[in-house]
Amino acid sequence: MLEIETSILAYLKAKHSSDSEEIGKEIGAESSSVSSTLESLANEGFVKIEKKVFHEVSVTDEGREYLEQFPEEKLVSNLGSDGIEVGSSTDKIALMWAKKNGWIDIAGGRARLTAGGRKFLSSGGEYAQRSVLKLLSERKIIDDQDFLKNQEAIDALQKRKLIRLREYSKISASITGSGIGYYDRERAPSCEKAQLDQLTRQAISSGAWRNFAFKKYDMGAETPEVYPGRLHPVHEFINVIRNIWMRMGFTEGSGHIIEPAFWNFDALFSPQDHPTRDMQDTFFLSNPERINLPEKELVEKVKEMHKKNWGRRWSAETAAEAVLRTHTTSISAHYIKEYGNGYGAYPAKLFYVGKVFRNESIDYKHLAELYQYDGIIIGDDLGLSELIGTLKLFYSQLGGFKIKIKPSYFPFVEPGLEVEYFDSEHNDWIELCGGGVIRKEITEALGTDKSVLAWGGGLDRLMFSRLGMESLTDLYKNDVDWLRKRKMIADFRL
């Protein structure tokens, strides 16, 4: 039994009944601690309790001015049979409450007594708000019964800031036969001392701890689950990806979500009549509808690249169309131009993680909005072997899972490759990443004679099966229970 429980039962055994405040004073404990302990003892059947709600009242300075007469009372007392003219000097508070009480009407700029007002004056002017205000100024504390009986007037007085109220509860308690028997057994000489599970300042200063045995800790006892604040799994995983690339010597970059089609398509060798440009795959903006193109010299080089290799008309107006980027490879185009010449020590190694947007049909492995990671290496005489080695090293640091690398086609690389992993949950090979050697046509148009390796993959696909989800959409459902109990991404290997 706890020290405070023993003290309360001892006091109630002697007094039989008391309230929480009085018990707290006698045993030297906070009233709130006594109240919670009494409720616990009542649940065990050792005491009977009765809760009472009280209201502590204080009258404000303005309220004390109203004890003899309220402004609205004074107003109706001074109204003649013809009323008074309402002007700027008329007490607006008095007018408002007199009208609210039904004592006056205001019409044609004059306030006149109503039948209700005449009845109030003939009754001797007994006003409920003033009567209750006087009662509260004398009583200071009222119980819940008096509060409910006068609640309308009290609410009005509180709204007018004439009084302040503080609600608190007091618990009255009496010991039961079970409580007496339990206390006697706990204190019997033949029994062990009551156990103390918390050593308080009061127990030390009073020396009461000497009468108790210290409760032993059960190291195997169940404890409540604690859910600390955590990052969303997507952001947690972005940090994992970011740290791996940085450990591999890469520098992080970033780019714009909204781009002209020039950087998203044209600079990456995608012809202007390619199916990926139509509304089925790309989100085109209506405001702004177009974005200014870069410097004229670069635009002319890209235009010549398209005319020479695709043999079709090239439109600057089409290239200026504003789109939500469909891949973070658009950032690669910017960085090839920026770092392709005069960077310094090569190879230049860059990566970036960001949102991309595609007008996809939603299924378990496709979303319209997803995260993608991209990277490039700019240097001399780079080929597929360096790219394959880089990607294998990256995926090995996520853990050894079953991948395969196979030839593939992307408009901006030649040769190209694709990395897939086997998802046993869905019995399906799922694309992780596409890449290759950036075409010479692109590097020349962007002003570099260096070799460029590039790759890009869906970050979300790396996560969902390993987190025990059925679909990519589960990542964004904000299921609080799952978010709390999921395993830490940093703690597992894919």
Residue pairs with C-beta under 8 A, 6 or more apart in sequence:
1 186
1 194
1 195
2 37
2 194
2 195
2 196
2 197
2 198
3 194
3 196
3 200
3 203
3 208
3 209
3 212
4 27
4 29
4 33
4 34
4 37
5 37
5 40
5 41
6 183
6 186
6 187
6 194
7 27
7 29
7 208
8 23
8 27
8 34
8 37
8 38
8 41
8 47
8 173
9 41
9 46
9 47
9 175
9 179
9 180
9 182
9 183
10 183
11 18
11 23
11 26
11 27
12 18
12 23
12 47
12 173
12 174
12 175
12 179
13 175
13 179
13 180
13 183
16 174
16 175
17 172
17 173
17 174
17 175
18 26
18 172
18 173
19 170
19 171
19 172
19 173
20 31
20 34
20 35
20 38
20 170
20 171
20 172
20 173
21 31
21 170
23 29
23 34
23 38
23 173
24 30
24 31
24 33
24 34
27 34
28 202
28 206
29 202
34 171
35 169
35 171
38 47
38 49
38 171
38 173
39 49
39 171
41 47
41 173
41 179
42 48
42 49
42 173
44 178
44 182
45 176
45 178
45 179
46 175
46 176
46 178
46 179
46 182
46 183
47 173
47 174
47 175
47 176
47 179
48 173
48 174
48 176
49 171
49 172
49 173
50 171
50 172
50 173
51 169
51 170
51 171
52 143
52 144
52 169
52 170
52 171
52 172
53 143
53 144
53 147
53 167
53 168
53 169
54 141
54 142
54 143
54 144
54 167
54 168
54 169
54 170
55 141
55 142
55 143
55 144
55 147
55 165
55 166
55 167
56 140
56 141
56 165
56 166
56 167
56 168
57 136
57 139
57 140
57 141
57 142
57 163
57 164
57 165
58 140
58 163
58 164
59 67
59 133
59 136
59 137
59 162
59 163
60 161
60 162
60 163
60 164
62 161
62 162
63 133
63 137
63 157
63 161
63 162
63 163
64 137
66 130
66 133
66 162
67 130
67 133
67 134
67 137
69 130
70 94
70 97
70 127
70 129
70 130
71 91
71 93
71 94
71 97
72 93
72 94
72 95
72 97
72 98
72 101
72 103
73 125
73 127
73 130
74 94
75 91
75 94
75 95
75 98
75 104
75 111
76 98
76 103
76 104
76 113
76 117
76 120
76 121
77 121
77 125
78 84
79 104
79 111
79 112
79 113
79 117
81 113
82 110
82 112
83 104
83 110
83 111
83 112
83 113
84 90
84 110
84 111
85 109
85 110
86 95
86 106
86 109
86 110
86 111
90 111
95 104
95 106
95 111
98 104
98 111
98 117
99 105
99 106
101 116
101 120
102 114
102 116
102 117
103 113
103 114
103 116
103 117
103 120
104 111
104 112
104 113
104 114
104 117
105 111
105 112
105 114
106 112
113 121
120 127
128 150
128 152
128 153
129 153
129 156
129 157
131 153
132 150
132 153
132 154
132 157
133 157
133 162
133 163
135 142
135 150
136 142
136 154
136 157
136 163
139 146
147 154
154 163
154 165
157 163
158 164
158 165
175 183
185 191
186 194
187 194
192 213
193 211
193 212
193 213
194 211
194 212
194 213
195 212
195 213
195 214
195 215
196 203
196 209
196 212
196 213
196 214
196 215
197 214
197 215
199 209
199 214
202 208
203 209
203 212
227 484
230 236
230 483
230 484
231 239
232 483
233 463
233 467
233 475
233 483
233 486
233 489
234 371
234 459
234 460
234 463
234 475
234 476
236 488
236 489
236 490
237 459
237 462
237 463
237 489
238 353
238 371
238 459
239 490
240 398
240 489
240 490
241 353
241 373
241 459
241 462
242 252
242 353
244 394
244 397
244 398
245 252
245 351
245 373
245 375
245 394
246 252
247 397
248 349
248 390
248 393
248 394
249 349
250 349
250 350
250 351
250 375
251 349
251 350
251 351
252 350
252 351
252 352
252 353
253 331
253 335
253 350
253 351
253 352
254 331
254 352
254 354
255 325
255 328
255 330
255 331
255 334
255 352
255 354
256 325
257 324
257 325
257 354
257 355
257 357
258 285
258 291
258 322
258 323
258 324
258 325
259 291
259 322
259 323
259 325
259 330
260 290
260 291
260 292
260 293
260 319
260 320
260 321
260 322
260 323
261 277
261 318
261 319
261 320
261 321
261 322
261 323
262 293
262 294
262 299
262 302
262 319
262 320
263 330
263 333
263 334
264 323
264 325
264 326
264 327
264 330
265 272
265 274
265 276
265 277
265 319
266 272
266 302
266 306
266 314
266 319
267 302
267 330
267 333
267 442
267 445
267 446
268 329
268 330
268 332
268 333
268 411
268 412
268 442
269 305
269 306
269 309
269 411
269 412
269 439
269 441
269 442
270 276
270 277
270 411
270 412
271 306
271 310
271 312
271 411
272 306
272 312
272 314
272 315
272 318
272 319
273 312
274 411
275 281
276 282
276 326
279 359
280 359
281 326
281 358
281 359
281 360
282 323
282 324
282 326
282 358
282 359
283 323
283 324
283 357
283 358
283 359
284 321
284 322
284 323
285 322
285 323
285 324
288 322
289 321
289 322
290 317
290 320
290 321
290 322
291 320
291 321
291 322
292 320
293 299
293 316
293 319
293 320
298 337
298 445
298 446
298 447
299 316
299 319
301 444
301 445
301 446
301 447
302 319
302 445
303 314
303 316
304 445
305 441
305 442
305 444
305 445
306 312
306 314
307 313
307 314
308 441
309 441
324 356
324 357
325 356
325 357
326 356
326 357
326 358
327 356
327 372
327 374
327 456
328 352
328 353
328 354
328 356
328 372
328 373
328 374
328 456
329 374
329 412
329 454
329 456
331 352
331 354
331 374
332 374
332 375
332 376
332 438
332 452
332 454
332 456
333 442
333 446
335 350
335 376
335 378
336 376
336 378
336 438
336 442
336 443
336 446
336 448
336 452
337 446
337 447
337 448
339 348
339 350
339 378
340 378
340 443
340 446
340 447
340 448
340 450
340 452
341 447
341 448
341 449
341 450
343 378
346 378
346 379
346 380
346 450
347 377
347 378
347 379
347 380
347 382
348 376
348 377
348 378
348 379
349 375
349 376
349 377
350 375
350 376
351 373
351 374
351 375
352 373
352 374
352 375
353 371
353 372
353 373
353 459
354 371
354 372
355 369
355 370
355 371
355 372
356 369
356 370
356 371
356 372
357 368
357 369
358 368
358 370
359 368
360 366
360 367
360 368
362 368
362 473
363 471
364 426
364 470
364 471
364 472
364 473
365 426
365 430
365 461
365 464
365 471
365 472
366 472
367 460
367 472
367 473
367 476
370 458
370 459
370 460
370 472
371 458
371 459
371 460
372 456
372 457
372 458
372 459
373 456
373 457
373 459
374 454
374 455
374 456
374 457
375 454
375 455
375 456
376 438
376 452
376 453
376 454
377 386
377 387
377 390
377 452
377 453
378 448
378 450
378 451
378 452
379 450
379 451
380 450
380 451
381 451
382 437
382 451
382 452
382 453
383 437
383 451
384 415
384 417
384 436
384 437
386 453
387 417
387 435
387 436
387 437
387 453
387 455
388 405
388 417
390 453
390 455
391 405
391 419
391 433
391 435
391 455
392 405
395 401
395 403
395 419
395 432
398 462
398 493
398 494
399 492
399 493
399 494
400 493
401 421
401 422
401 493
401 494
402 421
402 422
403 419
403 420
403 421
403 422
403 432
404 419
404 420
404 421
404 422
404 429
405 417
405 418
405 419
406 417
406 418
406 420
407 415
407 416
407 417
407 418
408 416
408 417
408 418
408 434
408 436
409 416
410 416
410 434
410 435
410 436
412 438
412 439
412 442
412 454
413 435
413 436
413 437
413 438
413 439
413 454
414 436
414 437
414 439
415 436
415 437
416 434
416 435
416 436
417 434
417 435
417 436
418 431
418 433
418 434
418 435
419 431
419 432
419 433
419 434
419 435
419 457
420 429
420 430
420 431
420 432
421 429
421 430
421 432
422 428
422 429
422 430
423 429
423 430
423 465
425 465
425 470
426 465
430 461
430 465
431 457
431 458
431 461
432 457
432 458
432 461
432 462
433 455
433 456
433 457
434 455
434 456
434 457
435 453
435 454
435 455
435 456
436 453
436 454
436 455
437 451
437 452
437 453
437 454
438 451
438 452
438 453
438 454
442 452
443 449
443 450
443 451
443 452
460 472
460 475
461 472
462 494
463 475
463 489
464 471
464 472
464 474
464 475
466 492
466 494
467 474
467 475
467 486
467 487
467 489
468 486
469 475
474 482
